[in-house]
């Protein structure tokens, strides 16, 4: 195997992605301003940059089904059988799903209000959409449900294999959740062997994603060149609005939802909790990893926040794998932003479907950088949104990854405080059911 060049070996991936973003955007803007619609520029886009970007997207799509199937099953198994987890487990599950639901709602409402993807001239947007359709590389979308009842029915696949073949993500997610719940309830030798095999599928999926993401700097440059050469400076303005929208939504959830939960349920001062939780929050922001922050989270919850050890260990350990408030919020904001950018109108029912998929996608978010990209890309395709738009957000993903990881860890800290409020201190510890080894999710 050929060794990587020294520059690539020593330079962090997110730095190379930023360089790819700047190179692609800079060259694309220069081409848009200086060259315009020259035939040779169109040929470069059609035969060079667009195929490179499409190859990256297809590699992501290839990993969607194995990643979602294995990640959701393992996520449910890590939660464990609610009947054996008892009161503490039930409260933790309510907190995880409740806070994640609120996070995605906030993200989608803020995006609908701020409209970060609006403002592109209709003529330019129509031309870009026509170019995407003419390229033949955009994956087809199925018929979308027109009513709430039909949406619920479509969540249950008649044939899970056919749903996987058609990349019907919400049906695959539902089937995976049911499979995981059944495996957890049975807990026989056969199901334990099955879970071990699923762990292998998950590990392989993570390794493949790691390989694919190594191509991201070049894919980002190609995708950004293609889009900026077509859309010009307007695209960069919309990108700044996207970053602002995501940060505003995360800030509202962090300082709004968490503060209300601390004051109303935990009966403590939000400012006190945020101040004492600073070591964990700063570690999360600097590392962008829930796994790397877990030791600090446990120490802060027990020593700084005064959470009983059994509650802190259970809530923080489980939360580092399934409590992905910030990630789910970010997925919802990203999908709606790109829908607005490309002029794709989403009905209320379709936005409810996105809400459900973002919640379940947060539970199954992979621990590697860009692990949520396959889920985002597939949601885009399901709703007729050009997945090429992923190249736009990858250039600023590092900053937003730091922010959403901080929100994730903040959810663990607040959850431990809230749950500890109603838990006595003199009970036996509750064992967290995990699959070993199970990579933590960032």
C-alpha positions as a Markdown table, in Angstrom:
| # | Residue | x | y | z |
|---|---|---|---|---|
| 1 | Unk | 0.0 | 0.0 | 0.0 |
| 2 | Unk | 1.3 | 3.4 | -0.9 |
| 3 | Unk | 1.9 | 5.6 | 2.1 |
| 4 | Unk | 0.2 | 9.0 | 2.4 |
| 5 | Unk | 2.2 | 12.1 | 1.6 |
| 6 | Unk | 3.7 | 13.7 | 4.7 |
| 7 | Unk | 1.3 | 16.7 | 4.4 |
| 8 | Unk | -1.7 | 14.5 | 4.4 |
| 9 | Unk | -0.3 | 12.3 | 7.2 |
| 10 | Unk | 0.2 | 15.2 | 9.5 |
| 11 | Unk | -2.7 | 17.5 | 8.6 |
| 12 | Unk | -6.1 | 16.8 | 10.3 |
| 13 | Unk | -9.0 | 15.7 | 8.1 |
| 14 | Unk | -11.1 | 18.7 | 8.9 |
| 15 | Unk | -8.3 | 21.1 | 7.9 |
| 16 | Unk | -7.9 | 19.3 | 4.6 |
| 17 | Unk | -11.7 | 19.5 | 4.1 |
| 18 | Unk | -11.6 | 23.3 | 4.8 |
| 19 | Unk | -8.8 | 23.7 | 2.3 |
| 20 | Unk | -10.9 | 21.7 | -0.3 |
| 21 | Unk | -13.8 | 23.9 | 0.5 |
| 22 | Unk | -11.8 | 27.1 | 0.0 |
| 23 | Unk | -10.1 | 25.8 | -3.2 |
| 24 | Unk | -13.4 | 24.6 | -4.7 |
| 25 | Unk | -15.4 | 27.6 | -3.8 |
| 26 | Unk | -12.6 | 30.1 | -4.8 |
| 27 | Unk | -12.1 | 28.5 | -8.3 |
| 28 | Unk | -15.8 | 28.1 | -8.8 |
| 29 | Unk | -16.5 | 31.8 | -8.0 |
| 30 | Unk | -13.6 | 32.8 | -10.3 |
| 31 | Unk | -15.0 | 30.7 | -13.1 |
| 32 | Unk | -18.5 | 32.1 | -12.5 |
| 33 | Unk | -17.4 | 35.7 | -12.6 |
| 34 | Unk | -14.6 | 35.6 | -15.3 |
| 35 | Unk | -15.7 | 32.8 | -17.6 |
| 36 | Unk | -19.5 | 32.5 | -17.2 |
| 37 | Unk | -21.2 | 29.9 | -19.4 |
| 38 | Unk | -18.3 | 29.0 | -21.7 |
| 39 | Unk | -18.6 | 25.6 | -23.4 |
| 40 | Unk | -15.2 | 24.3 | -22.1 |
| 41 | Unk | -16.2 | 25.2 | -18.5 |
| 42 | Unk | -19.4 | 23.3 | -18.9 |
| 43 | Unk | -17.3 | 20.3 | -20.2 |
| 44 | Unk | -15.0 | 20.4 | -17.1 |
| 45 | Unk | -18.1 | 20.4 | -14.8 |
| 46 | Unk | -19.8 | 17.6 | -16.7 |
| 47 | Unk | -16.8 | 15.3 | -17.2 |
| 48 | Unk | -14.5 | 16.1 | -14.2 |
| 49 | Unk | -15.9 | 17.8 | -11.1 |
| 50 | Unk | -19.5 | 16.5 | -11.2 |
| 51 | Unk | -18.4 | 12.8 | -11.6 |
| 52 | Unk | -16.0 | 13.1 | -8.7 |
| 53 | Unk | -18.7 | 14.6 | -6.5 |
| 54 | Unk | -21.2 | 12.0 | -7.6 |
| 55 | Unk | -18.8 | 9.1 | -6.9 |
| 56 | Unk | -18.4 | 10.4 | -3.3 |
| 57 | Unk | -22.2 | 10.6 | -2.9 |
| 58 | Unk | -22.7 | 7.1 | -4.3 |
| 59 | Unk | -20.2 | 5.7 | -1.9 |
| 60 | Unk | -22.2 | 7.3 | 0.9 |
| 61 | Unk | -25.4 | 5.9 | -0.4 |
| 62 | Unk | -23.8 | 2.4 | -0.6 |
| 63 | Unk | -23.4 | 2.4 | 3.2 |
| 64 | Unk | -26.8 | 3.7 | 4.2 |
| 65 | Unk | -28.7 | 0.4 | 4.7 |
| 66 | Unk | -25.9 | -1.6 | 6.6 |
| 67 | Unk | -25.1 | 1.4 | 8.8 |
| 68 | Unk | -28.7 | 2.3 | 9.7 |
| 69 | Unk | -29.7 | -1.3 | 10.3 |
| 70 | Unk | -26.7 | -2.2 | 12.5 |
| 71 | Unk | -26.5 | 1.2 | 14.4 |
| 72 | Unk | -30.2 | 1.2 | 15.4 |
| 73 | Unk | -30.2 | -2.4 | 16.5 |
| 74 | Unk | -27.1 | -1.8 | 18.6 |
| 75 | Unk | -28.5 | 1.4 | 19.9 |
| 76 | Unk | -31.6 | -0.4 | 21.2 |
| 77 | Unk | -29.5 | -3.3 | 22.7 |
| 78 | Unk | -27.3 | -0.7 | 24.5 |
| 79 | Unk | -30.4 | 0.8 | 26.0 |
| 80 | Unk | -31.3 | -2.7 | 27.3 |
| 81 | Unk | -34.7 | -4.3 | 28.1 |
| 82 | Unk | -36.8 | -1.5 | 29.7 |
| 83 | Unk | -38.5 | -4.2 | 31.9 |
| 84 | Unk | -35.1 | -5.0 | 33.5 |
| 85 | Unk | -33.8 | -1.4 | 33.6 |
| 86 | Unk | -36.7 | -0.4 | 35.7 |
| 87 | Unk | -37.6 | 3.2 | 36.8 |
| 88 | Unk | -34.2 | 4.8 | 36.1 |
| 89 | Unk | -34.0 | 3.3 | 32.6 |
| 90 | Unk | -37.6 | 4.4 | 31.8 |
| 91 | Unk | -36.9 | 8.0 | 33.0 |
| 92 | Unk | -33.7 | 8.1 | 30.9 |
| 93 | Unk | -35.5 | 6.9 | 27.8 |
| 94 | Unk | -38.2 | 9.5 | 28.3 |
| 95 | Unk | -35.5 | 12.2 | 28.6 |
| 96 | Unk | -33.6 | 11.0 | 25.5 |
| 97 | Unk | -36.7 | 10.8 | 23.2 |
| 98 | Unk | -38.4 | 13.9 | 24.7 |
| 99 | Unk | -35.4 | 16.2 | 24.5 |
| 100 | Unk | -34.4 | 15.0 | 21.0 |
| 101 | Unk | -38.0 | 15.5 | 19.8 |
| 102 | Unk | -37.9 | 19.1 | 21.2 |
| 103 | Unk | -34.4 | 19.7 | 19.7 |
| 104 | Unk | -35.5 | 18.7 | 16.2 |
| 105 | Unk | -38.7 | 20.8 | 16.5 |
| 106 | Unk | -36.7 | 23.8 | 17.4 |
| 107 | Unk | -34.3 | 23.3 | 14.6 |
| 108 | Unk | -37.0 | 22.9 | 12.0 |
| 109 | Unk | -39.0 | 25.9 | 13.3 |
| 110 | Unk | -36.0 | 28.2 | 13.3 |
| 111 | Unk | -35.1 | 27.1 | 9.8 |
| 112 | Unk | -38.6 | 27.7 | 8.6 |
| 113 | Unk | -38.6 | 31.2 | 10.2 |
| 114 | Unk | -35.1 | 32.3 | 9.1 |
| 115 | Unk | -35.3 | 30.7 | 5.7 |
| 116 | Unk | -31.5 | 30.4 | 5.2 |
| 117 | Unk | -31.8 | 28.8 | 1.8 |
| 118 | Unk | -34.1 | 31.4 | 0.4 |
| 119 | Unk | -32.9 | 34.3 | -1.8 |
| 120 | Unk | -31.4 | 32.4 | -4.7 |
| 121 | Unk | -32.9 | 33.9 | -8.0 |
| 122 | Unk | -35.5 | 31.5 | -9.4 |
| 123 | Unk | -34.0 | 31.5 | -12.9 |
| 124 | Unk | -30.6 | 30.4 | -11.5 |
| 125 | Unk | -32.1 | 27.8 | -9.2 |
| 126 | Unk | -34.1 | 26.3 | -12.1 |
| 127 | Unk | -31.0 | 26.1 | -14.3 |
| 128 | Unk | -29.1 | 24.3 | -11.6 |
| 129 | Unk | -31.9 | 21.9 | -11.0 |
| 130 | Unk | -32.1 | 21.3 | -14.8 |
| 131 | Unk | -28.4 | 20.5 | -14.9 |
| 132 | Unk | -28.8 | 18.0 | -12.0 |
| 133 | Unk | -31.7 | 16.3 | -13.7 |
| 134 | Unk | -29.9 | 16.2 | -17.1 |
| 135 | Unk | -26.8 | 14.7 | -15.5 |
| 136 | Unk | -28.7 | 11.5 | -14.8 |
| 137 | Unk | -26.9 | 11.0 | -11.5 |
| 138 | Unk | -29.6 | 12.1 | -9.1 |
| 139 | Unk | -31.3 | 9.1 | -7.6 |
| 140 | Unk | -35.0 | 8.8 | -8.2 |
| 141 | Unk | -37.5 | 9.5 | -5.4 |
| 142 | Unk | -40.6 | 7.5 | -4.7 |
| 143 | Unk | -44.1 | 8.8 | -4.3 |
| 144 | Unk | -44.5 | 10.7 | -1.0 |
| 145 | Unk | -47.4 | 10.0 | 1.2 |
| 146 | Unk | -50.2 | 12.7 | 1.0 |
| 147 | Unk | -51.7 | 12.2 | 4.4 |
| 148 | Unk | -50.8 | 11.5 | 8.0 |
| 149 | Unk | -52.4 | 8.0 | 8.1 |
| 150 | Unk | -50.6 | 7.0 | 4.9 |
| 151 | Unk | -47.3 | 8.3 | 6.4 |
| 152 | Unk | -47.8 | 6.0 | 9.4 |
| 153 | Unk | -48.7 | 3.0 | 7.2 |
| 154 | Unk | -45.6 | 3.6 | 5.1 |
| 155 | Unk | -43.4 | 3.4 | 8.1 |
| 156 | Unk | -44.1 | -0.4 | 8.3 |
| 157 | Unk | -42.6 | -2.1 | 5.2 |
| 158 | Unk | -44.5 | -4.9 | 3.5 |
| 159 | Unk | -41.1 | -6.3 | 2.5 |
| 160 | Unk | -38.0 | -5.0 | 4.4 |
| 161 | Unk | -35.7 | -6.3 | 1.7 |
| 162 | Unk | -37.6 | -4.3 | -0.9 |
| 163 | Unk | -37.6 | -1.3 | 1.4 |
| 164 | Unk | -33.8 | -1.6 | 1.7 |
| 165 | Unk | -33.4 | -2.0 | -2.1 |
| 166 | Unk | -35.5 | 1.2 | -2.6 |
| 167 | Unk | -33.6 | 3.0 | 0.1 |
| 168 | Unk | -36.9 | 3.7 | 2.0 |
| 169 | Unk | -35.0 | 4.9 | 5.0 |
| 170 | Unk | -38.0 | 5.3 | 7.4 |
| 171 | Unk | -39.2 | 1.8 | 6.7 |
| 172 | Unk | -35.6 | 0.4 | 7.2 |
| 173 | Unk | -35.4 | 2.4 | 10.5 |
| 174 | Unk | -38.7 | 1.0 | 11.8 |
| 175 | Unk | -37.8 | -2.6 | 10.9 |
| 176 | Unk | -34.4 | -2.2 | 12.6 |
| 177 | Unk | -35.9 | -0.8 | 15.8 |
| 178 | Unk | -38.4 | -3.7 | 15.9 |
| 179 | Unk | -35.6 | -6.2 | 15.4 |
| 180 | Unk | -33.5 | -4.6 | 18.1 |
| 181 | Unk | -36.3 | -4.6 | 20.6 |
| 182 | Unk | -37.1 | -8.2 | 19.9 |
| 183 | Unk | -33.4 | -9.2 | 20.3 |
| 184 | Unk | -33.2 | -7.3 | 23.5 |
| 185 | Unk | -36.3 | -8.9 | 25.0 |
| 186 | Unk | -35.3 | -12.4 | 24.0 |
| 187 | Unk | -31.6 | -12.2 | 25.1 |
| 188 | Unk | -31.0 | -15.9 | 24.2 |
| 189 | Unk | -27.7 | -17.4 | 23.1 |
| 190 | Unk | -28.9 | -17.2 | 19.5 |
| 191 | Unk | -29.8 | -13.5 | 19.7 |
| 192 | Unk | -26.5 | -12.7 | 21.4 |
| 193 | Unk | -24.7 | -14.4 | 18.5 |
| 194 | Unk | -26.9 | -12.3 | 16.1 |
| 195 | Unk | -26.1 | -9.1 | 18.0 |
| 196 | Unk | -22.4 | -10.0 | 17.8 |
| 197 | Unk | -22.7 | -10.4 | 14.0 |
| 198 | Unk | -24.6 | -7.0 | 13.8 |
| 199 | Unk | -21.7 | -5.5 | 15.8 |
| 200 | Unk | -19.4 | -6.8 | 13.1 |
| 201 | Unk | -21.5 | -5.2 | 10.4 |
| 202 | Unk | -21.5 | -1.9 | 12.3 |
| 203 | Unk | -17.7 | -2.0 | 12.7 |
| 204 | Unk | -17.2 | -2.7 | 9.0 |
| 205 | Unk | -19.6 | 0.1 | 8.1 |
| 206 | Unk | -17.6 | 2.5 | 10.3 |
| 207 | Unk | -14.3 | 1.5 | 8.6 |
| 208 | Unk | -15.8 | 1.9 | 5.2 |
| 209 | Unk | -17.2 | 5.3 | 6.1 |
| 210 | Unk | -13.7 | 6.2 | 7.4 |
| 211 | Unk | -12.2 | 5.3 | 4.0 |
| 212 | Unk | -14.9 | 7.3 | 2.2 |
| 213 | Unk | -14.6 | 10.3 | 4.4 |
| 214 | Unk | -10.8 | 10.4 | 3.5 |
| 215 | Unk | -12.0 | 11.3 | 0.0 |
| 216 | Unk | -14.1 | 14.2 | 1.3 |
| 217 | Unk | -11.5 | 17.0 | 0.8 |
| 218 | Unk | -11.4 | 16.2 | -2.9 |
| 219 | Unk | -15.1 | 15.6 | -3.1 |
| 220 | Unk | -15.8 | 18.9 | -1.3 |
| 221 | Unk | -13.6 | 20.8 | -3.8 |
| 222 | Unk | -15.3 | 19.2 | -6.8 |
| 223 | Unk | -18.9 | 19.7 | -5.4 |
| 224 | Unk | -18.2 | 23.3 | -4.4 |
| 225 | Unk | -16.6 | 24.1 | -7.7 |
| 226 | Unk | -19.6 | 22.7 | -9.6 |
| 227 | Unk | -22.2 | 24.5 | -7.5 |
| 228 | Unk | -20.4 | 27.9 | -7.2 |
| 229 | Unk | -19.5 | 27.9 | -10.9 |
| 230 | Unk | -23.2 | 27.7 | -11.5 |
| 231 | Unk | -24.6 | 29.8 | -8.7 |
| 232 | Unk | -21.9 | 32.3 | -7.9 |
| 233 | Unk | -21.5 | 34.4 | -4.8 |
| 234 | Unk | -25.2 | 34.0 | -3.9 |
| 235 | Unk | -24.3 | 30.5 | -2.7 |
| 236 | Unk | -21.7 | 31.7 | -0.2 |
| 237 | Unk | -24.2 | 34.2 | 1.3 |
| 238 | Unk | -26.7 | 31.4 | 1.8 |
| 239 | Unk | -24.0 | 29.3 | 3.5 |
| 240 | Unk | -23.3 | 32.0 | 6.1 |
| 241 | Unk | -27.1 | 32.1 | 6.8 |
| 242 | Unk | -27.1 | 28.4 | 7.2 |
| 243 | Unk | -24.3 | 28.5 | 9.8 |
| 244 | Unk | -26.1 | 31.3 | 11.7 |
| 245 | Unk | -29.4 | 29.4 | 11.6 |
| 246 | Unk | -27.8 | 26.2 | 13.0 |
| 247 | Unk | -26.0 | 28.0 | 15.8 |
| 248 | Unk | -29.2 | 30.0 | 16.7 |
| 249 | Unk | -31.2 | 26.8 | 16.8 |
| 250 | Unk | -28.6 | 25.0 | 19.0 |
| 251 | Unk | -28.4 | 28.0 | 21.3 |
| 252 | Unk | -32.1 | 28.1 | 21.8 |
| 253 | Unk | -32.2 | 24.4 | 22.6 |
| 254 | Unk | -29.1 | 24.6 | 24.9 |
| 255 | Unk | -30.0 | 27.7 | 26.8 |
| 256 | Unk | -33.8 | 27.4 | 26.5 |
| 257 | Unk | -34.9 | 23.8 | 26.7 |
| 258 | Unk | -32.1 | 22.8 | 29.1 |
| 259 | Unk | -32.7 | 25.8 | 31.3 |
| 260 | Unk | -36.4 | 25.1 | 31.6 |
| 261 | Unk | -35.7 | 21.5 | 32.4 |
| 262 | Unk | -33.1 | 22.4 | 35.1 |
| 263 | Unk | -35.3 | 25.0 | 36.8 |
| 264 | Unk | -38.7 | 23.3 | 36.4 |
| 265 | Unk | -37.8 | 19.6 | 37.0 |
| 266 | Unk | -34.3 | 19.7 | 38.5 |
| 267 | Unk | -35.2 | 22.6 | 40.8 |
| 268 | Unk | -31.8 | 24.1 | 40.5 |
| 269 | Unk | -30.2 | 27.2 | 38.9 |
| 270 | Unk | -29.4 | 26.8 | 35.2 |
| 271 | Unk | -26.5 | 29.3 | 35.5 |
| 272 | Unk | -25.0 | 27.2 | 38.3 |
| 273 | Unk | -25.3 | 23.9 | 36.3 |
| 274 | Unk | -23.8 | 25.5 | 33.2 |
| 275 | Unk | -21.0 | 27.0 | 35.2 |
| 276 | Unk | -20.1 | 23.8 | 37.0 |
| 277 | Unk | -20.5 | 21.7 | 33.8 |
| 278 | Unk | -17.9 | 23.8 | 31.9 |
| 279 | Unk | -15.1 | 21.3 | 32.0 |
| 280 | Unk | -17.3 | 18.7 | 30.2 |
| 281 | Unk | -18.7 | 21.3 | 27.8 |
| 282 | Unk | -15.3 | 22.7 | 26.9 |
| 283 | Unk | -13.9 | 19.1 | 26.3 |
| 284 | Unk | -16.9 | 18.4 | 24.0 |
| 285 | Unk | -16.4 | 21.6 | 22.1 |
| 286 | Unk | -12.6 | 21.0 | 21.6 |
| 287 | Unk | -12.8 | 17.3 | 20.8 |
| 288 | Unk | -16.1 | 17.1 | 18.9 |
| 289 | Unk | -16.4 | 13.6 | 20.4 |
| 290 | Unk | -18.9 | 12.3 | 22.9 |
| 291 | Unk | -16.7 | 9.3 | 23.4 |
| 292 | Unk | -13.6 | 11.3 | 24.3 |
| 293 | Unk | -15.7 | 13.5 | 26.6 |
| 294 | Unk | -17.3 | 10.6 | 28.6 |
| 295 | Unk | -14.6 | 10.4 | 31.4 |
| 296 | Unk | -14.9 | 14.1 | 32.0 |
| 297 | Unk | -18.7 | 13.9 | 31.8 |
| 298 | Unk | -18.8 | 11.3 | 34.5 |
| 299 | Unk | -16.4 | 13.2 | 36.8 |
| 300 | Unk | -18.2 | 16.5 | 36.3 |
| 301 | Unk | -21.7 | 15.0 | 36.9 |
| 302 | Unk | -20.6 | 13.3 | 40.2 |
| 303 | Unk | -18.2 | 15.8 | 41.7 |
| 304 | Unk | -19.3 | 19.2 | 40.3 |
| 305 | Unk | -23.1 | 18.7 | 39.9 |
| 306 | Unk | -23.6 | 16.4 | 42.8 |
| 307 | Unk | -25.4 | 13.7 | 40.9 |
| 308 | Unk | -25.4 | 10.2 | 42.6 |
| 309 | Unk | -22.8 | 8.0 | 41.1 |
| 310 | Unk | -25.2 | 5.3 | 39.9 |
| 311 | Unk | -27.4 | 7.9 | 38.2 |
| 312 | Unk | -24.4 | 9.7 | 36.6 |
| 313 | Unk | -22.8 | 6.5 | 35.3 |
| 314 | Unk | -26.1 | 5.2 | 33.9 |
| 315 | Unk | -27.3 | 8.4 | 32.3 |
| 316 | Unk | -24.0 | 9.7 | 31.0 |
| 317 | Unk | -22.8 | 6.4 | 29.6 |
| 318 | Unk | -26.1 | 5.6 | 27.9 |
| 319 | Unk | -26.4 | 9.3 | 26.8 |
| 320 | Unk | -23.0 | 9.2 | 25.1 |
| 321 | Unk | -24.3 | 6.6 | 22.7 |
| 322 | Unk | -28.0 | 7.5 | 22.1 |
| 323 | Unk | -28.7 | 11.0 | 23.4 |
| 324 | Unk | -27.8 | 13.0 | 20.3 |
| 325 | Unk | -29.9 | 16.1 | 20.6 |
| 326 | Unk | -27.5 | 18.3 | 18.7 |
| 327 | Unk | -26.9 | 15.8 | 16.0 |
| 328 | Unk | -30.6 | 15.3 | 15.4 |
| 329 | Unk | -31.2 | 19.0 | 15.4 |
| 330 | Unk | -28.4 | 19.6 | 12.9 |
| 331 | Unk | -29.8 | 16.9 | 10.5 |
| 332 | Unk | -33.2 | 18.6 | 10.5 |
| 333 | Unk | -31.7 | 22.1 | 9.9 |
| 334 | Unk | -29.5 | 20.7 | 7.1 |
| 335 | Unk | -32.3 | 19.0 | 5.2 |
| 336 | Unk | -34.6 | 22.0 | 5.4 |
| 337 | Unk | -31.8 | 24.4 | 4.4 |
| 338 | Unk | -31.0 | 22.4 | 1.3 |
| 339 | Unk | -34.7 | 22.0 | 0.4 |
| 340 | Unk | -35.0 | 25.8 | 0.5 |
| 341 | Unk | -31.8 | 26.3 | -1.4 |
| 342 | Unk | -32.9 | 24.1 | -4.3 |
| 343 | Unk | -36.6 | 25.3 | -4.2 |
| 344 | Unk | -38.1 | 22.0 | -3.1 |
| 345 | Unk | -41.4 | 22.6 | -1.3 |
| 346 | Unk | -42.0 | 20.3 | 1.6 |
| 347 | Unk | -45.5 | 19.6 | 2.9 |
| 348 | Unk | -46.3 | 19.4 | 6.6 |
| 349 | Unk | -46.5 | 15.6 | 6.4 |
| 350 | Unk | -43.1 | 15.4 | 4.7 |
| 351 | Unk | -41.6 | 17.6 | 7.4 |
| 352 | Unk | -43.1 | 15.3 | 10.1 |
| 353 | Unk | -41.4 | 12.4 | 8.3 |
| 354 | Unk | -38.1 | 14.3 | 8.4 |
| 355 | Unk | -38.7 | 14.9 | 12.1 |
| 356 | Unk | -39.1 | 11.1 | 12.8 |
| 357 | Unk | -36.1 | 10.2 | 10.7 |
| 358 | Unk | -33.9 | 12.8 | 12.4 |
| 359 | Unk | -34.8 | 11.5 | 15.8 |
| 360 | Unk | -34.1 | 7.9 | 14.8 |
| 361 | Unk | -31.0 | 9.0 | 12.9 |
| 362 | Unk | -29.7 | 10.7 | 16.0 |
| 363 | Unk | -29.9 | 7.4 | 18.0 |
| 364 | Unk | -28.0 | 5.7 | 15.2 |
| 365 | Unk | -25.4 | 8.4 | 14.5 |
| 366 | Unk | -22.0 | 6.8 | 13.9 |
| 367 | Unk | -18.9 | 7.8 | 15.9 |
| 368 | Unk | -16.7 | 8.6 | 13.0 |
| 369 | Unk | -16.4 | 12.1 | 11.4 |
| 370 | Unk | -19.2 | 12.5 | 8.9 |
| 371 | Unk | -21.0 | 9.4 | 10.2 |
| 372 | Unk | -24.4 | 11.1 | 9.8 |
| 373 | Unk | -23.7 | 12.0 | 6.2 |
| 374 | Unk | -25.2 | 8.8 | 4.7 |
| 375 | Unk | -28.5 | 9.4 | 6.6 |
| 376 | Unk | -28.6 | 13.1 | 5.5 |
| 377 | Unk | -27.9 | 12.2 | 1.9 |
| 378 | Unk | -30.6 | 9.5 | 1.8 |
| 379 | Unk | -33.2 | 11.8 | 3.4 |
| 380 | Unk | -32.3 | 14.4 | 0.7 |
| 381 | Unk | -32.9 | 11.9 | -2.1 |
| 382 | Unk | -36.1 | 10.6 | -0.6 |
| 383 | Unk | -37.6 | 14.1 | -0.8 |
| 384 | Unk | -36.2 | 15.1 | -4.2 |
| 385 | Unk | -33.5 | 17.4 | -2.9 |
| 386 | Unk | -30.2 | 17.2 | -4.8 |
| 387 | Unk | -27.7 | 15.5 | -2.6 |
| 388 | Unk | -24.9 | 17.5 | -4.2 |
| 389 | Unk | -25.8 | 20.1 | -1.6 |
| 390 | Unk | -23.8 | 18.1 | 1.0 |
| 391 | Unk | -20.7 | 19.6 | -0.5 |
| 392 | Unk | -21.8 | 23.0 | 0.6 |
| 393 | Unk | -22.1 | 22.1 | 4.3 |
| 394 | Unk | -19.0 | 19.9 | 4.6 |
| 395 | Unk | -16.7 | 23.0 | 4.4 |
| 396 | Unk | -18.3 | 24.4 | 7.6 |
| 397 | Unk | -19.1 | 21.1 | 9.3 |
| 398 | Unk | -16.1 | 21.2 | 11.7 |
| 399 | Unk | -17.4 | 24.3 | 13.5 |
| 400 | Unk | -21.0 | 23.0 | 13.6 |
| 401 | Unk | -19.7 | 19.6 | 14.8 |
| 402 | Unk | -18.1 | 21.2 | 17.8 |
| 403 | Unk | -21.3 | 23.0 | 18.5 |
| 404 | Unk | -23.6 | 20.0 | 18.2 |
| 405 | Unk | -21.3 | 17.8 | 20.3 |
| 406 | Unk | -21.5 | 20.5 | 23.0 |
| 407 | Unk | -25.3 | 20.3 | 22.9 |
| 408 | Unk | -25.1 | 16.5 | 23.0 |
| 409 | Unk | -22.9 | 16.5 | 26.2 |
| 410 | Unk | -25.0 | 19.3 | 27.7 |
| 411 | Unk | -28.0 | 17.0 | 27.3 |
| 412 | Unk | -26.2 | 14.3 | 29.2 |
| 413 | Unk | -25.3 | 16.7 | 32.0 |
| 414 | Unk | -28.8 | 18.2 | 32.3 |
| 415 | Unk | -30.4 | 14.8 | 32.0 |
| 416 | Unk | -28.4 | 13.4 | 34.9 |
| 417 | Unk | -29.4 | 16.4 | 37.0 |
| 418 | Unk | -33.1 | 16.2 | 36.1 |
| 419 | Unk | -33.3 | 12.4 | 36.6 |
| 420 | Unk | -31.3 | 12.5 | 39.9 |
| 421 | Unk | -33.9 | 14.9 | 41.3 |
| 422 | Unk | -36.5 | 12.1 | 41.6 |
| 423 | Unk | -34.1 | 9.2 | 42.4 |
| 424 | Unk | -33.2 | 8.1 | 45.9 |
| 425 | Unk | -29.6 | 7.7 | 46.8 |
| 426 | Unk | -29.7 | 4.4 | 48.6 |
| 427 | Unk | -30.6 | 1.9 | 45.8 |
| 428 | Unk | -28.4 | -0.6 | 44.2 |
| 429 | Unk | -26.7 | 0.5 | 41.0 |
| 430 | Unk | -28.4 | -0.3 | 37.7 |
| 431 | Unk | -26.3 | -2.2 | 35.2 |
| 432 | Unk | -26.1 | -0.6 | 31.7 |
| 433 | Unk | -26.6 | -3.3 | 29.1 |
| 434 | Unk | -24.0 | -2.7 | 26.4 |
| 435 | Unk | -22.5 | -4.6 | 23.5 |
| 436 | Unk | -18.7 | -4.8 | 23.9 |
| 437 | Unk | -16.9 | -3.4 | 22.2 |
| 438 | Unk | -19.4 | -0.7 | 21.1 |
| 439 | Unk | -17.8 | 2.4 | 19.5 |
| 440 | Unk | -19.2 | 5.6 | 21.1 |
| 441 | Unk | -21.1 | 8.0 | 18.8 |
| 442 | Unk | -19.9 | 11.5 | 18.4 |
